Amino acid sequence: QVQLVESGGGLVQAGGSLRLSCAASGIDFRIWTMGWYRQAPGKQRELVATITTGGSTNYADSIKGRFTISRDNAKNTVYLQMNSLKPEDTAVYYCNKFPRTPWDAWGQGTLVTVSS
């Protein structure tokens, strides 16, 4: 059974930084492209960044140049370094496979709140 545990969120002032972590178990982490997603209050969940097994990355335009996704296959963990945070980055952040299927359950997410 796949289990995803996100951590590292918190309250930060605009311009600040946070580093999110996502520990995966129950999957062969090394063979999957992984993604970070976020859901802001009142909005649909959106994909913000992906990283392939080989380390190639892609970012949504809204976070490009500010966020960096990385992975440690030995630790079954994917990270999201978030710099220059803005109030509009406030959301619950989740990781999951990419592309995700309906059978890939979400973790509990980690809340990031950016104050102005």
N, C-alpha and C positions, 0 to 999 in steps of 0.2 A: 504494500500500500504506500502510495506516494505521500510524503509529508514535507511541507515547506514551512519553515519558521523564519519569519522576517523580524529584524530587530534594528535598533539604531535611531529610530525616530525621536522626535522631541520638539520642544519650543525653541525657536531661534529668531533673532532679529533679522530683518532684511539686510542682505549683504553677507550674512553668515554662511557657515558650512556645516554639513552633516555627512556622515558616511553610514549608509545602510548596508546590512548584511542579510543574506538569505541562505540558510542551511537546508540542503535537500537530502532526503533519505528515501529509500524504497525505489529508486530509479538508478539506472546506469547513467549517472550525471554526465559522464564524459562524451556521450554520443548525441547529446541534445543541444540545440541552440536554446539559449535561455533569454528571457526578457524581464524587464521591469515595467510594471504597469502602475497607473495611479487612478484614483477616483476622488475627485473633488466633491464637496458638498453639493448635492442637487444635480450632479452631472454623471454621465456615463463613464465607465472605466475606459481608460485609453492606454495604449502602448506608448512608452516613452523611450525605451532603449532596448537593443538586442545585442547579443554577442554569440558568435558561432563557436563551434568546437575548436576551430583554428585561431580564434581570437579576433576575427573581423567584427567590427561594431557598426551599428547604425543608430541614429538618434532622431527623435522628433524635432522639428524646427524650433519648437518652443523652448527646448532645453539645450540645443546644440551650442557647444562652446562653454557651457557651464557645468554640465554633468559628465561623468566618465564611468562607464560600465567596465567591470573586469571580472575575472573568474579565477578560482583556484581549484583545479580538478582534483588535486590530492585531498582537499578538504571538503569537496562537494559543496562549495560555497560560491555564490555570485555576489558582487558588491556594486554599490552605486555611490560614487563620490559626488556630492552635490555642493557646488560653490556658487557664490553670488546669488544666493537664494532670494526669491521675490515672493510677495504675499500670494501671488497667483500660483505658486508651487504648493500651497497648502492642500493637502490631500492625504488619503490613506494609500500607502505604497505597498504593492504586492510584487512578488516574483512568480514566474511560472515558465513552463516550456513555451517555445515559439516555433511553429504555431501551436496554440493550445486547442485541445479538443474538449468537448463537453464533459468528458470523463476525467479530465485533469482538474482535480479539486483545488480550490484556492486555500491559501493559508489564512491566518488571522489578520495579516497585514501589519504595518507599522505607521502610526500617525505622525505626519510632519506638519507642524504649524509654524508659519512664518509671519511674524508681526511687523507692521509698518512703522 
